[in-house]
Amino acid sequence: MDNPRELTQSDLDRYNRQMMIQGWGIEGQKRLKNSKVVVLGAGGLGCPASIYLAVGGIGHLIIIDMQKPELTNLNRQVLHWEKDIKGSGNYKAVSAKEKIEQMNSDILVEAVVTEITGENIYDLVKGADVVIDAMDNFRTRYLINKACIHYRIPFVHAGIYGLVGQLTTIVPGKGPCLKCIFPTPPVEQKIFPVLGATPAMFATLQAMEAFKLILGIGTPLAGRLMIFDGESMSFDVMQINRNGNCEDCS
């Protein structure tokens, strides 16, 4: 960045507790203030992920979604409230932006109301430090995969179903891409069961991975797929190798 933004006294007070983490500090927080994260989707994953990215001090947060909230969303999409579904309703991206700006007025929050397509995905993610995959279908996720590989942008994938979920981090050139892990899309349902606590948990883990990637601390889930089963409260992490014949990243 040509003119990096410096930390203010307000920043030092607001982020004091997280700056105590080893490897974080003032320089790490300054890096976050000058970073850009794109959240693709403002639903069950995108809402809590956006909250924790915002309150952690990501300087430029872009939230992309084309839908309007409905009553059936409110058990998990925590940035959309009853008032947002009355009358004509508000777009999810705009609804999310309005709430987040009340949590942290010192960051730039941008709402983009558009459908994610093969034609615009490259423009949508260009310049991002990290992309959050908060989508609910693999058709769009494969588009994200190609664009992030093209720009060598790391992105954090999560997917949930009922009380079960999965998480991985794609770092182009340093491990398998999403197509390596899922060469063919799994069978998907347009409407599927979900308890709000499941995407909330995975979204906060997505935010944690994003912070680690930007700060260069810890070990991201690159090359590993984490599976969680809420019924048995079990976590499993499996190693995933890159596919040398992958049509997206080989």
N, C-alpha and C positions, 0 to 999 in steps of 0.2 A: 504494500500500500504506500502511495507516494507521500501522503500526509497522515501518518498514524495518529489516532486519537489517544490522548494521554488520560490517565486515570485522574478522577477528581477526588476530593475528600469524601464526597458522598459515596463514590465507588468503594473507597477503602473501608468505609463504615459498613456498607451493605454487604460486601463480599468477604468481610474479615474472617469468618469461620472457615470458608472453603480455601482461602489463601493459606491457611495453616497446614493444609495437606502437603506432604512431602513432594517436591517437584513442581508445585503450583506457584505460590508466591505472587509478588507484584507483577513480575514479568509475564507470568502465565495469565494472570487476569487481564493484563493489557493486550495479550494476544487474543483472548476471547472477545474483548471489546472491539477489536479490529477484524473480526471474523464474520463470515456469512454462512448461514445454514439454511438450506431449503427443505421444507417439510412438505412432502407430497401427500396430501390427504389431511382433512380436518375432522376425522371421525374418532373412533374408539382408541386408535393408536396416536393419531396426529394431535389430538387435544392435549392429553397429558404430556406427550413429548414436547410440545410447544411450550407448555407451562414451565417445565423444568429447564429447558434451554433458555427461556426468557429470564427466569429468576436467577439463573446462574451467570447471566451477563453476556450472552451472545449478542454482539453489537448490531447485527443485521439479520433479522429473522423473516424469511419469506414463506408464507403459508398459501398453498395452492389447492383449491377445491372448486368444483362447479355446482355442487348441490346446495339445497336449502335444508335446514334441520326439520325433522319431523318428531312427533311425540315418541315414536318407537326408538329414536336415537338416544333419548335422555337417560337411559339406564347406564350409559357408558361414555357418551360424548360430552364431557364435563364442562366444556366451554360454551355449550349451547343451553340456554335456559328456557323456561316456559314462555317468557315474553318474546323469545326469538321465533316462536312458531305461530304466533297469533297474527291474524290478518294475512297479508301476503308473505310474511316471514322475511328473514334476512338470509343472505348467503352464508354458508358455513365459514368460509375464509374471512368474511367481514365480521361475523359474529365473534370468531376467535380473536381477531385483531383488537376488537373493542375491549374485550375482557383483559387481554394480556397487557394492553397499554395502561390499564388501571393497576396492574401488578408491578410494572416496571416502566416508568415513563422515560427513562434514560436511554432506552434502546430504540432502534428503528424497526418497526413491524410493518411488513408489506403484505397486503391481501391481494391475491391474484385469483379472479374468478374465471376459470377456463377449464375446458376438458383437456386432459393430457393425451396428446397424439404423437404419432411418429414424426409429424411435421414440426411440432413446437417443442418437443422434449429437450432438444439440444439448446434452444434459447432459454428454456426455463431453468436449467441446472448450470448453465455456463457461469463460471466465476465463483461457484460455491466452494467452500472449504470441505463441507460434508453435506451429504444428502440423506434425509431420513425417508425410507420407504414405509409409508403408512397407508399403503393401498390395500385393497381387499381382493385383487385379482392378478393372476400371473400374466395376462396379456399386457397390462400396463407395467408390471414389474420387469418384464423382459425389455421393454422400451427404456426404462430407467437403467437397466444393466448395460445396454449398448451405449447410451449417452455418457454414462459415468466412465466406462472403459475408454471411450473416445477422448474424454478430457482428463482421464486419470484422476477422477474424483472418487474418494472413498464414500461408500454408502452403507447404511445400516438397515438390514432387512429384518422385519418381524412379521409373523403371521400367527393368527389364533383361531381356535374353534372350540367353543364351549369352555372347558376348564384346561384346555391343552394349548400350548404355543411353542413357537420355534424362533430362534434368533441367530443371526450370523452377521459378520461384518465383511464386506467385500472391499479389498484394497487392490485395485488394478495393478497387475504386474508382480504382485507379491503373494499370490494365492489364487484359489479357484474363484471364478465369477459365479453369479447366480445360475447361469446356464450350465456350468459344470456340475453344480450341486443338484439342480433340477433340470435335466436335459429335456424332459417333457413335462408339461404342466399337469399338476395333480387334478383330479376331478373336483370341481368347484360347484357350490350351490349359491344361487343369487341371494337367498335368505338362509342364514345359518344360525345356530344357537350361540349365544355369547353372554357370559357374566361379566359385568363391567370391570371387576377386579382383575380379570385375565389380561385384557389389553392395557390396563393401567400399569400392571407390573412390567410388561414387556416394553411399554413406552418409556418408562423411567430407565430401564436398562439401555434402550436405544440412546437416550440422552446421555447416559453415562459413557457409552462407547464414543459418542460424538465429542464429549469433553476430552476423553483420553486421546483421541486422534488429533485434535487440534493442539493439545498441550504436549503431546509426545510422551505421555506417562503410561505406566502399566502395559498390559499385553491385550490388545484388542482380539476379538474372536475371529480374526482372519484365518481361514483354513479350518475352522471348527464350527460345528452346528450344535447349538444348545437346544435340547428338548425338555420341556417342563410338562408334567402331568399333575394337575391340581387335585385330582381325586386321591392320588396316592402320595402327594407332596414329594415327588421325586424329580431330580434333575439328572439329565444325562448329557454328556458332551462327547461328540464323535468327531474324529479327524476326517477331513475331506481333502482329497488331493485334486490338483488341477488336471483337467482333461486336455491332453495335448492335441486332441482333434476337435476341441470345442469350436462350434461355428461362430461364437461371439468373441472369444479372447485368445484363441490359439494363434 
